[in-house]
Amino acid sequence: MFRIKCFGILGGDKRQIYCARSIAGDGFGVCVCGFEKYGESIGAEQCTLEEAAEKCDAFILPLPCTKDGASLNAPFAENIIMLEEVCRLTEGKPVFCGMKNRLPDCFRSVFDYSQREEFAVENAVPTAEGAIEIAMREYEGTVNSSRCLVAGYGRIGRILAGMLNGIGANVTVSARKLRDKAFIRAAGMNAVSTSELTGRYDIIFNTVPHLVFDAQTLARTSPALVIDLASAPGGVDFEGAARLSIKTIHALSLPGKAAPAASGVIIKNAVYNIIREEQL
């Protein structure tokens, strides 16, 4: 059994709203703060930061927890919520967040749910679905029978390639390791080296978090559409793509956009796992 009886959900997008609803559905007390501009019922008590600090035993911050290093990432908040104030009011209580390296040093008892393996694997599914949704909307042909390149065979690349293969795309996957290339071929897809990208493609999906698609590689592969799923700054030379008239989309935070309900539950489950492991 958890010693924590009431959670404070501070800031965030729709993922945090669904996280709050799911936690409340498990029978815990939930206070939400920073959602004054959200137009629908959240299904949890809306509190000020001071009220949440008084009522709650633990706090869940969004992913990312901050965009500027000074204020909480809270797009639905009426007023700016400063991180120093959050730190002061939550002192001595566990705080769960995404990308804790962005928080100021005053935070002490902080646990990063975004660094957990199960969180990353489960989030790969809505990311892949969101990427395919973008491709279906932005590519003038059909994804089925199109020549697709998935750069990188990590968590996202693996799931995305399988989904594309399942809907009839002609899928090539780039990887570094010989083992991964063998798995790719065994799954009925083409395998190439990430460092030696060749061939012509209709759609490229990049998952590699460093520059892979410079202007020369883009000219050589000649895609109609490039969807970059890697964290900023991404793996695509966007200026070079513009010169070549190649359409590019840097698709960040797709789980929160494509499947906020599922993503909120994924956050909740990661937090619960931390609580069990840390015996909080």
Backbone as CSV, one residue per row, in Angstrom:
resi,resn,N_x,N_y,N_z,CA_x,CA_y,CA_z,C_x,C_y,C_z
1,MET,0.842,-1.205,0.000,0.000,0.000,0.000,0.876,1.254,0.000
2,PHE,0.433,2.271,-0.726,1.169,3.534,-0.752,0.923,4.312,0.527
3,ARG,1.974,4.974,1.005,1.772,5.927,2.103,1.201,7.238,1.576
4,ILE,1.409,7.480,0.298,0.862,8.682,-0.328,-0.645,8.510,-0.526
5,LYS,-1.402,9.468,-0.065,-2.859,9.398,-0.169,-3.441,10.465,-1.090
6,CYS,-2.694,11.536,-1.319,-3.198,12.618,-2.156,-2.074,13.150,-3.049
7,PHE,-2.347,13.235,-4.336,-1.376,13.714,-5.315,-1.739,15.118,-5.788
8,GLY,-0.717,15.948,-5.962,-0.901,17.252,-6.576,-0.376,17.211,-7.999
9,ILE,-1.230,17.503,-8.979,-0.826,17.553,-10.384,-0.613,19.014,-10.729
10,LEU,0.615,19.404,-10.941,0.962,20.805,-11.133,1.345,21.069,-12.583
11,GLY,0.502,21.793,-13.302,0.807,22.188,-14.664,0.789,21.045,-15.654
12,GLY,1.088,21.393,-16.904,1.156,20.383,-17.950,0.034,20.529,-18.967
13,ASP,0.018,19.610,-19.928,-0.973,19.621,-20.999,-2.035,18.562,-20.724
14,LYS,-2.689,18.085,-21.775,-3.779,17.125,-21.586,-3.317,15.814,-20.972
15,ARG,-2.045,15.482,-21.132,-1.549,14.253,-20.512,-1.724,14.291,-18.998
16,GLN,-1.430,15.458,-18.400,-1.555,15.585,-16.953,-3.015,15.550,-16.518
17,ILE,-3.909,16.049,-17.364,-5.338,16.005,-17.043,-5.814,14.564,-16.990
18,TYR,-5.428,13.773,-17.991,-5.828,12.363,-17.992,-5.109,11.586,-16.900
19,CYS,-3.891,11.970,-16.582,-3.183,11.359,-15.464,-3.945,11.604,-14.162
20,ALA,-4.396,12.840,-13.963,-5.160,13.185,-12.755,-6.448,12.377,-12.676
21,ARG,-7.149,12.272,-13.788,-8.401,11.512,-13.800,-8.170,10.048,-13.469
22,SER,-7.092,9.492,-14.020,-6.801,8.079,-13.788,-6.426,7.817,-12.332
23,ILE,-5.624,8.709,-11.752,-5.249,8.565,-10.340,-6.468,8.691,-9.442
24,ALA,-7.335,9.663,-9.744,-8.566,9.821,-8.967,-9.435,8.572,-9.091
25,GLY,-9.445,7.958,-10.278,-10.207,6.735,-10.486,-9.682,5.561,-9.689
26,ASP,-8.421,5.642,-9.260,-7.835,4.595,-8.419,-8.148,4.801,-6.942
27,GLY,-8.848,5.880,-6.615,-9.264,6.117,-5.245,-8.389,7.059,-4.450
28,PHE,-7.390,7.661,-5.080,-6.529,8.615,-4.387,-7.131,10.017,-4.455
29,GLY,-6.772,10.852,-3.497,-7.115,12.257,-3.581,-6.244,12.918,-4.625
30,VAL,-6.810,13.855,-5.371,-6.060,14.555,-6.412,-6.419,16.040,-6.394
31,CYS,-5.407,16.884,-6.339,-5.575,18.323,-6.521,-4.820,18.731,-7.782
32,VAL,-5.454,19.538,-8.614,-4.781,20.011,-9.824,-4.585,21.520,-9.724
33,CYS,-3.456,21.978,-10.222,-3.111,23.392,-10.166,-2.529,23.815,-11.506
34,GLY,-2.994,24.939,-12.025,-2.476,25.432,-13.295,-3.317,25.048,-14.488
35,PHE,-4.619,24.845,-14.274,-5.516,24.456,-15.364,-6.732,25.376,-15.450
36,GLU,-6.572,26.617,-15.035,-7.692,27.552,-14.995,-8.298,27.802,-16.376
37,LYS,-7.474,27.732,-17.412,-7.960,28.024,-18.761,-8.442,26.777,-19.510
38,TYR,-8.413,25.635,-18.848,-8.923,24.420,-19.483,-10.449,24.444,-19.402
39,GLY,-11.107,24.328,-20.541,-12.540,24.605,-20.589,-13.465,23.488,-20.163
40,GLU,-12.942,22.315,-19.866,-13.803,21.182,-19.540,-13.553,20.725,-18.103
41,SER,-14.441,19.844,-17.627,-14.269,19.286,-16.289,-13.042,18.368,-16.263
42,ILE,-12.244,18.504,-15.226,-11.036,17.686,-15.097,-11.306,16.423,-14.293
43,GLY,-12.281,16.478,-13.418,-12.584,15.327,-12.583,-11.727,15.255,-11.344
44,ALA,-11.164,16.396,-10.950,-10.356,16.487,-9.732,-10.490,17.906,-9.187
45,GLU,-10.166,18.066,-7.925,-10.303,19.367,-7.273,-9.265,20.351,-7.796
46,GLN,-9.720,21.517,-8.238,-8.803,22.561,-8.687,-8.375,23.392,-7.475
47,CYS,-7.078,23.532,-7.290,-6.517,24.199,-6.111,-5.507,25.255,-6.539
48,THR,-5.252,26.179,-5.630,-4.095,27.053,-5.805,-2.850,26.251,-5.453
49,LEU,-1.695,26.770,-5.792,-0.454,26.090,-5.455,-0.318,25.933,-3.943
50,GLU,-0.701,26.963,-3.207,-0.616,26.914,-1.734,-1.554,25.843,-1.170
51,GLU,-2.765,25.748,-1.709,-3.720,24.733,-1.238,-3.227,23.325,-1.557
52,ALA,-2.698,23.151,-2.757,-2.175,21.833,-3.125,-1.012,21.436,-2.233
53,ALA,-0.138,22.398,-1.921,1.007,22.112,-1.060,0.565,21.669,0.320
54,GLU,-0.532,22.212,0.798,-1.032,21.866,2.132,-1.733,20.517,2.152
55,LYS,-2.459,20.186,1.077,-3.288,18.985,1.069,-2.560,17.727,0.598
56,CYS,-1.558,17.897,-0.258,-1.008,16.749,-0.988,0.272,16.197,-0.358
57,ASP,0.470,14.877,-0.558,1.657,14.190,-0.037,2.765,14.083,-1.080
58,ALA,2.418,14.238,-2.341,3.393,14.117,-3.429,2.885,14.921,-4.617
59,PHE,3.805,15.239,-5.541,3.448,16.118,-6.640,3.983,15.566,-7.948
60,ILE,3.171,15.719,-9.001,3.571,15.281,-10.338,3.649,16.502,-11.229
61,LEU,4.841,16.736,-11.776,5.084,17.833,-12.702,5.079,17.291,-14.129
62,PRO,4.897,18.163,-15.108,4.737,17.698,-16.490,6.035,17.291,-17.175
63,LEU,5.885,16.874,-18.425,7.003,16.546,-19.310,6.913,17.433,-20.546
64,PRO,7.879,18.348,-20.765,8.960,18.678,-19.829,8.435,19.503,-18.666
65,CYS,9.145,19.461,-17.543,8.689,20.187,-16.360,8.772,21.699,-16.560
66,THR,9.702,22.134,-17.389,9.848,23.555,-17.699,10.406,23.712,-19.098
67,LYS,10.074,24.822,-19.731,10.619,25.116,-21.057,11.658,26.217,-21.011
68,ASP,11.614,27.029,-19.945,12.544,28.157,-19.856,13.489,28.080,-18.665
69,GLY,13.354,27.031,-17.835,14.219,26.869,-16.673,13.818,27.687,-15.467
70,ALA,12.802,28.532,-15.609,12.391,29.406,-14.505,10.938,29.204,-14.098
71,SER,10.077,28.895,-15.059,8.652,28.735,-14.769,8.183,27.329,-15.116
72,LEU,7.111,26.921,-14.444,6.530,25.602,-14.686,5.891,25.575,-16.079
73,ASN,6.032,24.472,-16.762,5.367,24.270,-18.047,3.872,24.076,-17.780
74,ALA,3.104,25.136,-17.941,1.685,25.099,-17.585,0.870,25.892,-18.605
75,PRO,0.630,25.330,-19.800,-0.059,26.072,-20.862,-1.496,26.444,-20.547
76,PHE,-2.135,25.755,-19.590,-3.520,26.061,-19.238,-3.630,26.975,-18.008
77,ALA,-2.514,27.418,-17.481,-2.533,28.267,-16.281,-2.877,29.703,-16.645
78,GLU,-3.602,30.350,-15.727,-3.953,31.760,-15.935,-2.741,32.652,-15.689
79,ASN,-1.926,32.273,-14.711,-0.757,33.062,-14.357,0.497,32.191,-14.406
80,ILE,1.635,32.815,-14.581,2.904,32.089,-14.596,3.175,31.504,-13.211
81,ILE,3.580,30.248,-13.167,3.929,29.575,-11.914,5.441,29.420,-11.880
82,MET,6.073,30.099,-10.955,7.532,30.074,-10.889,8.023,28.803,-10.199
83,LEU,9.082,28.228,-10.724,9.615,26.984,-10.168,10.160,27.172,-8.754
84,GLU,10.718,28.313,-8.473,11.232,28.559,-7.117,10.111,28.476,-6.087
85,GLU,8.923,28.952,-6.457,7.775,28.874,-5.557,7.312,27.431,-5.407
86,VAL,7.302,26.687,-6.508,6.958,25.265,-6.442,7.938,24.534,-5.530
87,CYS,9.209,24.829,-5.684,10.254,24.198,-4.875,10.052,24.492,-3.397
88,ARG,9.772,25.742,-3.084,9.601,26.141,-1.676,8.403,25.449,-1.046
89,LEU,7.298,25.372,-1.770,6.064,24.839,-1.193,6.026,23.309,-1.166
90,THR,6.820,22.646,-1.999,6.820,21.175,-2.020,7.996,20.583,-1.246
91,GLU,8.768,21.412,-0.593,9.969,20.943,0.102,9.642,19.834,1.100
92,GLY,10.438,18.781,1.069,10.255,17.667,1.987,9.295,16.608,1.496
93,LYS,8.681,16.828,0.339,7.744,15.854,-0.224,8.249,15.397,-1.591
94,PRO,7.946,14.148,-1.976,8.439,13.657,-3.273,7.803,14.390,-4.444
95,VAL,8.637,14.677,-5.438,8.197,15.336,-6.666,8.582,14.440,-7.841
96,PHE,7.613,14.149,-8.706,7.842,13.335,-9.899,7.718,14.245,-11.112
97,CYS,8.655,14.125,-12.045,8.628,15.033,-13.189,9.286,14.401,-14.395
98,GLY,9.157,15.082,-15.533,9.866,14.699,-16.746,10.998,15.670,-17.006
99,MET,12.176,15.143,-17.356,13.377,15.945,-17.633,13.790,16.763,-16.408
100,LYS,14.099,16.078,-15.326,14.422,16.778,-14.077,15.719,17.579,-14.178
101,ASN,16.548,17.295,-15.168,17.792,18.051,-15.342,17.533,19.522,-15.658
102,ARG,16.312,19.846,-16.035,15.965,21.234,-16.329,15.536,22.008,-15.079
103,LEU,15.322,21.306,-13.976,14.873,21.970,-12.754,16.031,22.700,-12.074
104,PRO,15.734,23.791,-11.362,16.791,24.465,-10.595,17.290,23.577,-9.455
105,ASP,18.444,23.893,-8.925,19.104,23.052,-7.920,18.358,22.983,-6.597
106,CYS,17.410,23.875,-6.360,16.723,23.886,-5.068,15.863,22.639,-4.854
107,PHE,15.464,21.953,-5.938,14.658,20.740,-5.800,15.531,19.602,-5.284
108,ARG,15.033,18.878,-4.305,15.818,17.815,-3.682,15.254,16.426,-3.982
109,SER,14.096,16.111,-3.437,13.530,14.765,-3.562,12.748,14.658,-4.869
110,VAL,13.493,14.521,-5.980,12.887,14.531,-7.311,13.149,13.200,-8.008
111,PHE,12.110,12.674,-8.644,12.205,11.415,-9.390,11.750,11.670,-10.822
112,ASP,12.549,11.233,-11.783,12.277,11.503,-13.195,11.600,10.298,-13.839
113,TYR,10.298,10.396,-14.053,9.588,9.266,-14.668,9.936,9.119,-16.145
114,SER,10.389,10.195,-16.801,10.674,10.128,-18.239,11.937,9.341,-18.556
115,GLN,12.762,9.044,-17.546,13.992,8.292,-17.765,13.818,6.793,-17.582
116,ARG,12.623,6.376,-17.242,12.388,4.952,-16.984,12.201,4.193,-18.300
117,GLU,12.705,2.970,-18.350,12.654,2.181,-19.575,11.217,1.863,-19.976
118,GLU,10.381,1.449,-19.021,9.007,1.093,-19.374,8.236,2.311,-19.889
119,PHE,8.564,3.492,-19.358,7.925,4.722,-19.834,8.295,4.977,-21.292
120,ALA,9.574,4.848,-21.601,10.039,5.106,-22.963,9.455,4.108,-23.956
121,VAL,9.397,2.838,-23.573,8.870,1.815,-24.477,7.384,2.040,-24.734
122,GLU,6.617,2.289,-23.664,5.177,2.480,-23.838,4.875,3.756,-24.616
123,ASN,5.676,4.785,-24.455,5.464,6.033,-25.186,5.814,5.908,-26.660
124,ALA,6.578,4.884,-27.012,6.934,4.703,-28.418,5.710,4.409,-29.268
125,VAL,4.692,3.794,-28.686,3.487,3.450,-29.460,2.722,4.701,-29.893
126,PRO,2.321,5.609,-28.971,1.646,6.827,-29.452,2.533,7.706,-30.326
127,THR,3.843,7.657,-30.097,4.748,8.417,-30.970,4.694,7.879,-32.392
128,ALA,4.755,6.569,-32.528,4.702,5.955,-33.861,3.355,6.201,-34.529
129,GLU,2.277,6.071,-33.778,0.953,6.318,-34.349,0.817,7.772,-34.790
130,GLY,1.334,8.692,-33.972,1.273,10.102,-34.330,2.076,10.411,-35.579
131,ALA,3.232,9.754,-35.721,4.066,9.965,-36.913,3.360,9.480,-38.176
132,ILE,2.691,8.343,-38.076,1.958,7.816,-39.236,0.768,8.708,-39.560
133,GLU,0.120,9.235,-38.532,-0.988,10.164,-38.756,-0.517,11.394,-39.542
134,ILE,0.645,11.928,-39.163,1.206,13.077,-39.884,1.508,12.700,-41.333
135,ALA,2.097,11.531,-41.530,2.431,11.092,-42.892,1.175,10.963,-43.746
136,MET,0.119,10.411,-43.195,-1.128,10.248,-43.957,-1.740,11.596,-44.325
137,ARG,-1.547,12.570,-43.455,-2.118,13.899,-43.698,-1.271,14.728,-44.661
138,GLU,0.054,14.626,-44.549,0.943,15.532,-45.276,1.483,14.978,-46.592
139,TYR,1.529,13.661,-46.724,2.050,13.065,-47.954,0.928,12.964,-48.976
140,GLU,1.197,13.354,-50.207,0.144,13.411,-51.211,-0.241,12.044,-51.759
141,GLY,0.573,11.061,-51.545,0.226,9.701,-51.948,-0.335,8.927,-50.762
142,THR,-0.347,7.620,-50.884,-0.764,6.765,-49.770,0.480,6.209,-49.082
143,VAL,0.388,6.033,-47.781,1.495,5.409,-47.058,1.640,3.958,-47.514
144,ASN,0.534,3.303,-47.710,0.543,1.967,-48.296,1.232,2.028,-49.649
145,SER,2.193,1.165,-49.859,2.998,1.030,-51.088,4.048,2.127,-51.249
146,SER,4.112,3.096,-50.334,5.139,4.131,-50.435,6.491,3.587,-49.964
147,ARG,7.545,4.225,-50.434,8.896,3.837,-50.029,9.252,4.636,-48.774
148,CYS,9.298,3.960,-47.636,9.540,4.627,-46.356,10.898,4.216,-45.794
149,LEU,11.616,5.213,-45.293,12.860,4.954,-44.584,12.675,5.353,-43.129
150,VAL,12.956,4.448,-42.211,12.965,4.737,-40.787,14.421,4.746,-40.346
151,ALA,14.912,5.910,-39.946,16.305,6.024,-39.518,16.393,5.762,-38.020
152,GLY,17.086,4.688,-37.671,17.249,4.314,-36.265,16.343,3.162,-35.883
153,TYR,16.908,2.199,-35.170,16.140,1.013,-34.778,16.099,0.894,-33.253
154,GLY,15.861,2.031,-32.612,15.648,2.022,-31.166,14.200,1.717,-30.857
155,ARG,13.727,2.177,-29.703,12.361,1.853,-29.275,11.335,2.352,-30.286
156,ILE,11.440,3.628,-30.647,10.456,4.211,-31.556,10.612,3.635,-32.957
157,GLY,11.842,3.567,-33.450,12.074,3.066,-34.793,11.570,1.650,-34.982
158,ARG,11.768,0.833,-33.983,11.343,-0.575,-34.060,9.825,-0.686,-34.190
159,ILE,9.107,0.054,-33.343,7.645,-0.015,-33.362,7.090,0.655,-34.611
160,LEU,7.650,1.809,-34.974,7.188,2.526,-36.165,7.381,1.693,-37.423
161,ALA,8.538,1.082,-37.567,8.800,0.263,-38.752,7.804,-0.886,-38.854
162,GLY,7.515,-1.518,-37.727,6.550,-2.621,-37.731,5.159,-2.165,-38.135
163,MET,4.754,-0.983,-37.659,3.434,-0.454,-38.022,3.372,-0.123,-39.509
164,LEU,4.414,0.513,-40.020,4.443,0.860,-41.445,4.417,-0.397,-42.312
165,ASN,5.172,-1.395,-41.905,5.191,-2.660,-42.626,3.806,-3.295,-42.620
166,GLY,3.109,-3.153,-41.483,1.788,-3.750,-41.339,0.726,-3.113,-42.214
167,ILE,0.920,-1.834,-42.597,-0.079,-1.188,-43.458,0.356,-1.168,-44.929
168,GLY,1.368,-1.959,-45.227,1.710,-2.179,-46.629,2.729,-1.243,-47.226
169,ALA,3.457,-0.488,-46.398,4.524,0.357,-46.934,5.733,-0.506,-47.291
170,ASN,6.536,-0.012,-48.204,7.804,-0.660,-48.545,8.859,-0.065,-47.613
171,VAL,9.197,-0.781,-46.555,9.949,-0.206,-45.434,11.422,-0.591,-45.481
172,THR,12.268,0.431,-45.367,13.703,0.252,-45.146,14.034,0.874,-43.801
173,VAL,14.854,0.181,-43.028,15.231,0.674,-41.703,16.750,0.772,-41.643
174,SER,17.248,1.887,-41.115,18.694,2.021,-40.957,19.082,1.693,-39.526
175,ALA,20.214,1.057,-39.361,20.716,0.686,-38.043,22.241,0.633,-38.094
176,ARG,22.845,0.613,-36.898,24.303,0.529,-36.813,24.759,-0.896,-36.567
177,LYS,24.028,-1.622,-35.731,24.470,-2.942,-35.289,24.061,-4.032,-36.284
178,LEU,24.951,-4.979,-36.490,24.657,-6.097,-37.380,23.481,-6.914,-36.848
179,ARG,23.391,-7.041,-35.533,22.276,-7.787,-34.935,20.940,-7.147,-35.301
180,ASP,20.872,-5.806,-35.197,19.629,-5.107,-35.524,19.275,-5.267,-36.999
181,LYS,20.289,-5.220,-37.854,20.026,-5.397,-39.285,19.465,-6.792,-39.564
182,ALA,19.961,-7.782,-38.828,19.451,-9.141,-38.998,17.989,-9.228,-38.565
183,PHE,17.642,-8.581,-37.451,16.252,-8.562,-36.991,15.354,-7.854,-38.001
184,ILE,15.837,-6.759,-38.569,15.056,-5.996,-39.558,14.746,-6.877,-40.769
185,ARG,15.769,-7.556,-41.280,15.556,-8.431,-42.442,14.648,-9.604,-42.095
186,ALA,14.792,-10.139,-40.879,13.946,-11.255,-40.457,12.477,-10.853,-40.377
187,ALA,12.228,-9.554,-40.133,10.853,-9.056,-40.065,10.303,-8.700,-41.438
188,GLY,11.075,-8.968,-42.485,10.596,-8.743,-43.844,10.815,-7.336,-44.361
189,MET,11.759,-6.616,-43.765,12.043,-5.246,-44.201,13.480,-5.152,-44.695
190,ASN,13.776,-4.075,-45.387,15.120,-3.848,-45.894,15.971,-3.183,-44.812
191,ALA,17.244,-3.508,-44.761,18.151,-2.936,-43.759,19.319,-2.248,-44.449
192,VAL,19.659,-1.043,-43.958,20.822,-0.304,-44.453,21.573,0.265,-43.258
193,SER,22.794,0.713,-43.493,23.592,1.329,-42.428,23.211,2.796,-42.279
194,THR,23.081,3.243,-41.052,22.724,4.638,-40.805,23.785,5.577,-41.341
195,SER,25.032,5.153,-41.326,26.126,6.009,-41.803,26.274,5.998,-43.320
196,GLU,25.530,5.132,-44.001,25.666,5.012,-45.453,24.289,4.960,-46.109
197,LEU,23.504,6.014,-45.906,22.139,6.028,-46.427,22.138,6.261,-47.927
198,THR,21.505,5.341,-48.634,21.396,5.456,-50.090,19.981,5.074,-50.496
199,GLY,19.671,5.276,-51.742,18.347,4.913,-52.247,17.405,6.096,-52.251
200,ARG,16.300,5.957,-52.958,15.281,7.009,-53.061,14.061,6.611,-52.239
201,TYR,13.522,7.587,-51.532,12.389,7.311,-50.647,11.307,8.371,-50.818
202,ASP,10.071,7.980,-50.532,8.959,8.929,-50.543,8.852,9.655,-49.203
203,ILE,8.956,8.892,-48.111,8.817,9.451,-46.765,9.978,8.971,-45.911
204,ILE,10.598,9.891,-45.191,11.650,9.529,-44.247,11.187,9.886,-42.842
205,PHE,11.347,8.943,-41.924,11.085,9.161,-40.506,12.420,9.077,-39.775
206,ASN,12.819,10.143,-39.126,14.083,10.106,-38.392,13.831,9.969,-36.891
207,THR,14.530,9.035,-36.255,14.462,8.888,-34.795,15.828,9.091,-34.139
208,VAL,16.859,9.375,-34.939,18.238,9.503,-34.436,18.459,10.920,-33.914
209,PRO,18.919,11.088,-32.654,19.007,12.419,-32.048,20.274,13.199,-32.370
210,HIS,20.855,12.966,-33.522,21.956,13.812,-33.990,21.881,13.895,-35.511
211,LEU,22.615,14.827,-36.105,22.462,15.111,-37.525,22.790,13.896,-38.389
212,VAL,21.786,13.387,-39.044,21.929,12.271,-39.973,21.643,12.737,-41.397
213,PHE,20.639,13.598,-41.519,20.191,14.025,-42.841,20.675,15.445,-43.123
214,ASP,21.948,15.533,-43.536,22.460,16.817,-44.003,21.955,17.039,-45.430
215,ALA,22.312,18.174,-46.014,21.786,18.513,-47.336,22.181,17.482,-48.397
216,GLN,23.400,16.955,-48.291,23.862,15.994,-49.289,23.070,14.676,-49.198
217,THR,22.811,14.237,-47.961,22.046,12.995,-47.784,20.607,13.186,-48.252
218,LEU,20.042,14.359,-47.966,18.681,14.640,-48.421,18.612,14.674,-49.948
219,ALA,19.621,15.268,-50.574,19.641,15.310,-52.040,19.755,13.904,-52.623
220,ARG,20.526,13.056,-51.942,20.754,11.697,-52.427,19.511,10.819,-52.276
221,THR,18.759,11.023,-51.196,17.589,10.186,-50.930,16.311,10.783,-51.509
222,SER,16.302,12.084,-51.742,15.232,12.786,-52.466,13.817,12.485,-51.968
223,PRO,13.542,12.624,-50.674,12.192,12.331,-50.175,11.207,13.459,-50.489
224,ALA,9.926,13.117,-50.519,8.894,14.146,-50.644,8.579,14.743,-49.280
225,LEU,8.776,13.959,-48.211,8.419,14.384,-46.862,9.397,13.775,-45.869
226,VAL,9.864,14.599,-44.917,10.715,14.124,-43.828,10.033,14.474,-42.503
227,ILE,9.832,13.477,-41.667,9.237,13.671,-40.343,10.312,13.348,-39.318
228,ASP,10.737,14.371,-38.584,11.818,14.207,-37.603,11.202,14.023,-36.225
229,LEU,11.427,12.872,-35.621,10.874,12.552,-34.311,11.885,12.740,-33.188
230,ALA,13.107,13.116,-33.534,14.169,13.255,-32.533,14.021,14.563,-31.766
231,SER,14.441,14.522,-30.511,14.392,15.725,-29.676,15.243,16.829,-30.289
232,ALA,14.889,18.077,-29.958,15.616,19.239,-30.478,17.106,19.112,-30.165
233,PRO,17.974,19.456,-31.117,17.695,20.107,-32.405,17.298,19.165,-33.536
234,GLY,17.152,17.874,-33.245,16.746,16.922,-34.268,17.908,16.385,-35.075
235,GLY,17.562,15.618,-36.113,18.600,14.991,-36.918,18.550,15.372,-38.381
236,VAL,17.912,16.530,-38.664,17.714,16.937,-40.057,18.229,18.358,-40.250
237,ASP,18.887,18.593,-41.361,19.294,19.943,-41.752,18.072,20.618,-42.378
238,PHE,17.316,21.347,-41.569,16.062,21.918,-42.042,16.288,23.016,-43.081
239,GLU,17.345,23.787,-42.932,17.643,24.817,-43.918,18.026,24.184,-45.258
240,GLY,18.822,23.124,-45.191,19.193,22.417,-46.408,17.978,21.804,-47.085
241,ALA,17.056,21.271,-46.292,15.832,20.692,-46.855,15.002,21.760,-47.552
242,ALA,14.938,22.966,-46.955,14.176,24.059,-47.567,14.781,24.448,-48.916
243,ARG,16.114,24.474,-48.989,16.768,24.811,-50.264,16.444,23.773,-51.343
244,LEU,16.258,22.531,-50.919,15.965,21.443,-51.851,14.456,21.274,-52.079
245,SER,13.657,22.146,-51.457,12.186,22.090,-51.563,11.627,20.773,-51.041
246,ILE,12.257,20.266,-49.976,11.777,19.057,-49.312,10.969,19.464,-48.085
247,LYS,9.754,18.975,-48.002,8.893,19.313,-46.864,9.369,18.577,-45.623
248,THR,9.565,19.313,-44.528,10.012,18.712,-43.271,9.072,19.104,-42.141
249,ILE,8.895,18.187,-41.218,8.089,18.446,-40.026,8.862,17.922,-38.821
250,HIS,9.145,18.810,-37.873,9.784,18.380,-36.631,8.672,18.085,-35.636
251,ALA,8.367,16.817,-35.485,7.199,16.381,-34.718,7.616,16.036,-33.290
252,LEU,7.511,17.024,-32.396,7.896,16.840,-30.998,6.676,16.567,-30.121
253,SER,6.900,15.899,-29.000,5.857,15.637,-27.987,4.622,14.990,-28.593
254,LEU,4.812,14.045,-29.490,3.671,13.417,-30.149,2.745,12.658,-29.208
255,PRO,3.238,11.976,-28.166,2.296,11.275,-27.291,1.219,12.191,-26.712
256,GLY,1.603,13.407,-26.313,0.636,14.334,-25.755,-0.345,14.859,-26.781
257,LYS,0.045,14.859,-28.050,-0.827,15.359,-29.112,-1.672,14.246,-29.720
258,ALA,-1.070,13.087,-29.923,-1.757,12.001,-30.623,-2.620,11.153,-29.702
259,ALA,-2.192,10.967,-28.463,-2.914,10.069,-27.553,-2.750,10.525,-26.104
260,PRO,-3.302,11.697,-25.742,-3.087,12.214,-24.389,-3.652,11.323,-23.291
261,ALA,-4.758,10.632,-23.569,-5.343,9.769,-22.541,-4.406,8.603,-22.214
262,ALA,-3.932,7.916,-23.258,-3.004,6.803,-23.040,-1.707,7.302,-22.422
263,SER,-1.242,8.470,-22.855,0.013,9.013,-22.334,-0.103,9.391,-20.862
264,GLY,-1.271,9.896,-20.472,-1.480,10.216,-19.062,-1.417,8.988,-18.179
265,VAL,-1.973,7.881,-18.655,-1.921,6.627,-17.891,-0.491,6.095,-17.842
266,ILE,0.267,6.280,-18.914,1.666,5.850,-18.919,2.457,6.613,-17.862
267,ILE,2.223,7.920,-17.748,2.876,8.712,-16.696,2.490,8.180,-15.330
268,LYS,1.201,7.959,-15.120,0.731,7.451,-13.825,1.400,6.127,-13.466
269,ASN,1.455,5.206,-14.405,2.037,3.895,-14.121,3.524,3.999,-13.771
270,ALA,4.242,4.889,-14.461,5.661,5.083,-14.152,5.835,5.656,-12.746
271,VAL,4.980,6.602,-12.378,5.033,7.173,-11.024,4.740,6.095,-9.983
272,TYR,3.718,5.291,-10.218,3.391,4.206,-9.284,4.572,3.244,-9.131
273,ASN,5.249,2.930,-10.233,6.402,2.018,-10.161,7.521,2.614,-9.304
274,ILE,7.757,3.910,-9.457,8.777,4.573,-8.632,8.389,4.512,-7.163
275,ILE,7.128,4.758,-6.868,6.658,4.749,-5.478,6.879,3.369,-4.853
276,ARG,6.560,2.334,-5.611,6.753,0.970,-5.095,8.244,0.682,-4.851
277,GLU,9.075,1.050,-5.802,10.501,0.766,-5.689,11.167,1.562,-4.560
278,GLU,10.748,2.802,-4.410,11.333,3.667,-3.389,10.620,3.563,-2.040
279,GLN,9.530,2.777,-2.029,8.722,2.579,-0.799,8.279,3.915,-0.214
280,LEU,7.705,4.737,-1.078,7.243,6.062,-0.655,5.821,6.008,-0.082
